[in-house]
Amino acid sequence: MNKKIINQLLLKGKSTASEKIWLKSAKFFYKLFNKNYKEFINRAFINVTPLLKVKQLKQKNKRSRLKEFPYIVKNTSRISSTLKFFLTRKNNKDEKKMHKKLIDELLFATKNTGASINKKKNLYEYAFVKKKYFYYRWF
């Protein structure tokens, strides 16, 4: 799991910088929660994991028409989508700022609040709107 997180945190292709960011945030959680810091990090990732995704497919007969339909995500892709939700970066890719953002987002995710939880809720709402195509799964 640590390697997947480090690979998602890559800054300009430098894995050492992403390792530093992850280790700083893990040390902070270790100081804050002592023995249960891994449990809190796991709880944050579990709270963020989406069960549904929306897929877009083109119709062959009609021009530029996209159909969007929700589908249930497999366990292997849930982890990667969770990391993408969780570790979204803005324009500031500074190491110190990323460390603080990651800690804040982990703390918010353990409490079921924050930007990543809002993204998950918005995705679920959008999937519910597109529910009429749910049974047409041909891929």
N, C-alpha and C positions, 0 to 999 in steps of 0.2 A: 504494500500500500504506500509506503514511503517513497518508493521509486516513481510510482505513478503521480504522486503529488508533486514531487520535484520536477518531473518532466512537464507537468502543466504550468509550473511556475517559471519556466525558462525565460530569462531576460536576454534578448539578443543572442541566443544560442549558447549562453554561458551557464553551465550546470553548477559551477561553484557558487555563483551568486544565489541561485535558487536553493541550493543546499543550506547556505547561510540563513536565508529567510526562513526556511522551514525549521532549522535547528533553534533559531531565536524564538520563534513562536512556541515550539515544543518546550523549551526551557521556561518560558513565561508560564505556560500551563502547569508545568511541573512545580514551579514555585507557588503558584496560586492554589492548586488542588492537591499537592503532594502525591499521594498514592494513586488517586483515581483520575489522573489527567488523561490517560488513554481512553478511559470510559467516557469522559466528557467529549473528547474529540470524535469518538465513534458515534456518540449520541447526536452530535452536530451533523455528521455525515448522513446518519439515518434519517434525521428530520428533513434533510434537503433532497434526498433521493426521490426522483419522479417515477411514478409507475406508468404514466402515459406519455406519449409523444404524438405530434401531429406530422403526418407525412404528406407531401405534395406530389401529385402525379398529373401528367398532361393527358388530355384526351386526344386520341388519334384523329378522330373525324373533324373535330371543331378546332378552329384556330385559337391559339394562345389562351386556352381555357384550362385552368388548374383545378383539380379536385383535391381537397384537403380532407383527410380522415384520421381519426385517432387510432392508435394501436398500443397494445401492451408491450412494454419494453422488457427484454430479457435481462437476466441478472448481470451478465458481463458488460452490457452496454449501459446498465444503470450506474455503475461505478464511474465510467468515463463521463456520462452526462452530469452526474453529481459534481464531479470535479470541475467541469466547465461552468456549471451554474455557480459554484462556490468561489471559484478563483477568477472570475471575470475581472479584467483590468481596465482601467480608464487610461487617459493619456499619460498620467504620471507613472512612470515605470521605475521610480527610484527605489532602491533597496530598503531604505529606512521607512519610507512611506508604505511600501508593500507589507512590511513586517507588521506595522500597526494596523493596517487594513485587514490583514489576515486574522489577527488576534480579535479585532472587533467583530468580524464576521463570524468567527467560531463561537464567540460568546453569545452573539445574537441568535445564532442557529440553535444553540443548546436551549434557549428560552423560547424557541418557535417564533421569533421576530426577525426582522432584518430584510435586506434586499433579496437575498437568495430565496427566502421563504415566500416573499411577494412574487418572485418570478415563477415559483412552483405553483402558487395559487392562480396566477394569471394563465399559465399553461393549462391547468385543469379546467378553468372557466372556458377557455377557447376550445378545448377538446370537447367539452359538454355541448358547446354550440354546434360543433361539427359532428355530433353524435349520429346523425342520420345516415352517414356513410360507414358506420362502425362495422357492419356485418359484411361489407364487400372487401374482403381481404384477399387479394390475388397475388401477392408477392411472397 
